[in-house]
Amino acid sequence: MVATQPIDHDGLRSLAQLGHPALIVLSTRTRRSRAIVFRLPRHAAQGPSHWYRVRLHFRADVSGSGQGFGYVNVITGHGVTASTEFVTPRRKPPARMSWNTVNTAGERKYTATRRVVDVDFRNYIVESDVSSGIHRLVFQLQQYRGLRFRRVAIRADSGVERTSVSPYPMTLRLTASPPAGGASSVVAVLANTTTKPITGVKLLAMASKNAMIVGPRDVRWPSVPSGGRVHKAFSIVARYGARGSVDVVGASSKGVVHARLKDIPVVQAPAPSETRGDRSSSWAPVGVLAGCVAGLGAIARRRKLRGSRGAPARELDTRS
């Protein structure tokens, strides 16, 4: 075990910095590397301010006869954090081999006639593997049917990275303020974490069965710039009881996000005549929320399809 300082600032902690400056070479005979130790700081977690991911940079020499498939994986404890899949055709070279990488932004596919390829991409560590203390990084090969890895060289500039770049295109946070003026206030803040503007932005709020939203329950914006934020304060009062909850759904051209704030102190609603215009009392919370998420998700997908029709395939590496 190599003692390491915790990864407590943004930037890449390479294998060389983790005490492994030489290439890590795997093959059909040696399909798993020794564990490489890294340390995460106290209170380490995936988000909301900092995120942890791995960089996987390697050269693969693929051989074998006939159709097959295989994987170059990075394991960080409970699961595979990053993986590259290789697929060989039935015909012998120079038939085209394909490979792909998958990360939080999606899938990126490649093809080539040559069997020696360089791969370099990043992906976020699975959430269950991000916690304070010692962790282990392991590189692994898997090969099936006719595919064989003659040699896979893991570069020393692979490693573990802390970043402030979120893996999600949007984040949504809710905060509540104490009751004042006859109602509690829940402020929803939606942030665009992508490098481009998002369009068709909407926030929709719904209260629990024992409470209701006073005033508008939804708000829209034409667009939000990269790194920008929009916010909306929703007023909530109680039908009965002293506490309630609020669900807020955010939707845009990039997808849908949901947040819930529970156990909010609320005050009794005024006389029915004063809130007659609010029809949220007829909403069934669970069913309506599910419908909102499904409906907004369908809208976002249709917009995405219309926007990408005839366009080249979207590249995958993010979320950077």
Secondary structure, DSSP 8 states (H G I E B T S, - for coil): --------SSEEEETTTTT--S-EEE-SS--B---EEEEE-TT--S-SS-EEEEEEEEEEEEEEEEEEEEEEEEE-SSSEEEEEEEEE-SS-TTS-EEEEEEETTEEEEEEESSSEEEEEEEEE--GGG-SSEEEEEEEEEEEEEEEEEEEEEE-TT-EEEEES--SSSEEEEEEEEEEETTEEEEEEEEEE-SSS-EEEEEEEEEE-TTEEEES-SEEEEEEE-TT-EEEEEEEEEESSSSEEEEEEEEEETTEEEEEEEEEEE--B---GGGGTT--GGG--HHHHHHHHHHHHHHHHHHHHHHHHTTS---------
